């Protein structure tokens, strides 16, 4: 029987690596209400010329199609709010672009987190094998020598399978950040983490192992506030929780 992933240890390691938040949820199909809204968003052309958003819809709406035997989605957030902003009068760039390429930063940290989990699973298997042998109830006998070559995510000591993601596959990142309890998706369509805002990079690890505890989604706390809708200069936020990319300055620039 496969050992369960330790949610607490994964979260502690994620914070040690510098992530701002971490949560876990069962790997399952996206909520049907969200899936229906996404399909309608595409049908209405709100993706503008981002044709790739229409690709792999089945995988985008079910992460189990991205990793064989997927059981757990781990979502992480990394704050990018700048400690010091560019002076007024100078050319301005997006805050997320102030530092190194976030794809490289996120992937590096996600890889470290994956390797930590892999070692945890490996240690658990070795411990189980020793206990079984000592108790004379059998030994760990899987023959890895005859197994086919496997990717780095699977070692002879640990059959853990999984993938890391950061803008590298069709996955609804904000949905999974919400589903794993990191925050809620506001009327501006962005993930909002309580007392911290929306300036976060998101990343995921999908694994073929169940966890000992999963997080619950947070309730939406936007209330009656419409400041984001009122402030949008091009009215790209044409309704609460709906963005029309064709009008969005971030998309156009």
Secondary structure, 3 states (H helix, E strand, C coil): CCCCECHHHHHHHHHHCCCCEEEEEECCECCHHHHHHHHHHHHCCCCCCCHHHHCCHHHHCEHHHCCCCCCEEEEEEEECCCCCCCCCCCCCCCHHHCCCCHHHHHHHHHHHHHHHHHHHHHHHHHHHHHHHHHCCCCCCCCCHHHCCCCCCCCECCECCCEEEECCCCCCCHHHHHHHCCCCEECCCCCEEECCCECCEEEEEEEECCCECCCCCCCCCCCCCCCHHHHHCCCCCCCECCECCHHHCHHHHC
